[in-house]
Amino acid sequence: MLSMWTPSKGDLSASQADGSSPGLESQTVAARWSPELSLGQELTTLETSLQQLAAQYPGLTPGVSVVDVATGDYVAMSEMTAFPAASTIKIPILVAFFRAVDAGKVRLDEPLTMEAQHVAEGSGVMQYDEPGMQYPALEVALLMITQSDNTATNMLIDRLGGIDRLNAQFREWGLTETTLRERLPDLEGTNTTTPQELAKLLGQIERGELVSMRSRDRMFRIMERTVNDALLPQGLGEGASIAHKTGNLRSVLADAGSIDAPNGKRYIAVMLVRRPDEDERAADLIREMSAMVYDHFAKPTSSFPQTVLVAPTVTEMQQAQRMGR
């Protein structure tokens, strides 16, 4: 029978999901992006500041891709280096899921059966359920992202045709280094991606190029409910919002998302940090880089002249009274 899933404040129903309810050279970097996602100017001052910050964390290797959604202005640090994807691999899997929904191949309310082969240790709560349980497909996708549920991920991998079929789709989208090699939890980090490819994918989602606008909105509403807010969100100011997905292995820490600043700016930020033996400094580095990037984008976009009110003189008041007669 279907699991008894009642959306709570932090959960998501189908209607809520669709929004119906409340370093290389810059020229080379830009050339790697598709025309639809062409880059603007390199944000050299911000990039230099990030590099100087990273230098304060010896032993850590960050990869960063930041893109202004409106202008294409960008930061690129080791953006084409392949990193263990950890749970950020769940972002392209989510895209594949909603593409299947758009194509009519999967229904959001379709019951998916959890089998013994799907059960995975690590993050997620589904591993504690009995094999044979069924869940609506949307709930499985929701848990894969918000709880980073590895069992849910394995269920979707099978429902979407398996590892080879998913990798073929990734290649169709222009992702050459984003590769699913093992089912989750992939503790050895064999599944890979790059900062630039995750940023490119998020940009394609933003523009509705890979999924319908309805599915795009569902995806971002799901990603807005990611439970782990210990990385990119910690660098944001009051009034900002983020739709993101984290990743965590002993060898890498990551967060990738789309951020709305209170001034109306929207930008994509992808940060992956290779680290030795679960070095906790990686979290500090991501938080500080996130804050530095946010400060750049959240500054006022324009200055409006202030109107200075001056009390009228007695003569001016008398003239106004005469004119009003």
Protein Blocks (a to p, Z undefined) as FASTA:
>chain_A
ZZdddddfklccfklmnopaccddfklmmmmpcfklcccdddfklmmmmmmmmmmmghia
cddddddfknopacdehklbccdfkjmlmmmmmmmmmmmmmnopacfklccdddfklpcg
hedjklmpcehiacdfklmmmmmmmnopaklmmmmmmmnnpjklmmmmmmmnopaklccf
bdcehlnopagcdfklmmmmmmmmmnommbcfklmmmmmmmmmmomblmlmmmmpcehia
cdddddddfkbccdddddddfkopacddddddddeehiaklmmmmmmmmmmmmmmmmpcf
bdcdddddddddfklmmmmmmmmZZ
